[in-house]
Amino acid sequence: MNFFQRFQGIFFNPQLTLKGISEKPLWVDALLFLLILVSLFSFITAPYLRQDSLQIMKDNIKMQERMGEDNFNRMIERLENPSKAMVIISSFIMTPLGILIGFLFSSLIILVMGRFTSTEGKYIQVFAAFLHANFIDKILGNAVRLILVLLRKSVIQTTTSLALFFPQSEVTSTAYAVMTQFDFFQLWLFGIFGYGLAHIFKIETKKALFISYGFWLLKSLFNVALALIRMRYMG
């Protein structure tokens, strides 16, 4: 399958598409496409994220006391007037690098989880299937999020998760951190990813979905823990 066939197949015929990818794990074009689009999303939304961060920082009296007034004011000044070079480095180097590391590490964990049920499957197969499944979240999901960000002029207050139904929830609350893990595009992603794992590990779809959503659960718990640590640090 060429790239266009794989791209549209993930949305309209994921089972057959992921079967083909598991048999012939093409990944270079998919990875480059994802990293480019994620970088563009980061660059476009950077001004709104910066404004969100400024608002949170300026209202954070505890952090100001912890850092000292001079250090705090310098940090606020850097946020208010970031250099173009820093914005570009952050969007087109740091962001895609972080995403790449996430893809590589996630694929390794999923392979280890798969080993509990099968001796079949290789890392490159899991990596290729995971990249293509991420078309759901990183392309379609980010397209929807970008529209919402541009309409709301905010990144932090934009979500495609369960939190969407609770607009009064405080974005810095534990409940909000938990609800954001139930992102509709993420749940869709890991649902179709199960088809790929079933072919890769040569196991029943039910077991493959257990692995796929098991990884989603581990990732969600990790993200919530990070959010709690961040909230505690921010006061």
Buried (B, 14 or more C-beta within 10 A) or exposed (E): BEBEEBBEBBBEEBBEBBBBBBEEBBBEEBBEBBBEBBBBBBBBBBBBBBBBBEEBBBEBEEBBEEBEEEEBEEBBEEBEEBEEEEBEEBBBEEBBEEBBEEBEEBBEBBBEBBEEBBEEBEBBBBBBBBBBBBBBBBBBBBEEBBEBBEEEEBBBBBBBBBBBEEEEBEBBEEEBBBBBBBBBBBBBBBBBBBBBBBBBBBBEBEBBBBBBBBBBEBBBEEBBEEBEEEBEEEE
